[in-house]
Amino acid sequence: DDPENAEAITLLSDIAGSIDPASSAAAISALQQAIYANPKNVSLIDTLARLQGRVGHFDEAVALLKAGIATLASGEARAASTLAVSLSDLYLKKDRYADTAAALENALTLRSIPAAGPIKEEDREFVQYVFEKLIHAGKLANKPEAVKAYIERARKLLGKEDTFADTQLAMFLWKQGSMREALSLIRALRVGRPNDISLLRLEATLLVDTGQADTAVELIRKSKRPRPTAEKTGGGEAVVVSPADEFSDLLFISNLYTRAKRGRDAIETANQALSLASGTERRQIAKTTLATALQTNGDPAAAERVLREVLHEVPGNPMALNNLGFF
């Protein structure tokens, strides 16, 4: 009755993400009615397409997104580009990599992204998002030359100061088995960005994969980060905000030890993180990390016990459920 009702749209989106196929007809009908009343509502179109794709109505989902793109292309091209990305996701789930790439290229075209740059600053995040998907599709299609071409296009569009292309190249080299080359590239990037936590942790992970676990751990322990900053809340209280802290470092180090198959060290570090954990959420994360360390150390019974403790506290904890099923 009210197609602009944001709360109703959010509820429909939640339903679309969890409803079982046998009960989907009512949700599909409700969404179709809402779109009929508001045919340019991108959220509704995307939600219905995702639901249709999930319950096996692939052709209907594709037709819906294509119609939405055509409707929005002339006057609301940015919205149309968002639907083009959603269309690429549908194709990717069907392993239709050429169609995936075509939909993503169309998304760039709809946004009027130039072939070689420069781009508007407001489009930077979108360009990174689309090229990450293009690179991922290229990897799945086993087309390494296409992946390299996408990375170079991204470099031209985003500029030399943006680390996206080099980071993507390093991860590609890593997965291709050229780990030392990837490590050298990340180290070169970190010279200009010594406080970039994502690059720091990527270097540490690469060190583990090249047999240098102790060096990786030392790198994290000795890392220098920007000093925490204080932000004012609505009530005027100052809240300390830090990009990383000792707790998250210990969790990451435990995962590094797990990756290196050093279970005892992983357990010890996870327990250190657990001792620092404040609040239920952090304790659950630490326990889940501990369970992984226990599993790596050859103690599945203890790993199961810890995960069931987490699930006793929060029965729907997705990470604990996933890990328990996997173990």
Helices and strands as residue ranges (DSSP letters): H 6-18, G 21-23, H 24-37, H 42-54, H 58-72, H 77-93, H 97-110, G 121-123, H 124-140, H 144-158, H 164-175, H 179-192, H 197-209, H 213-221, E 229-232, E 238-241, H 246-259, H 263-276, H 280-296, H 300-313, H 318-326
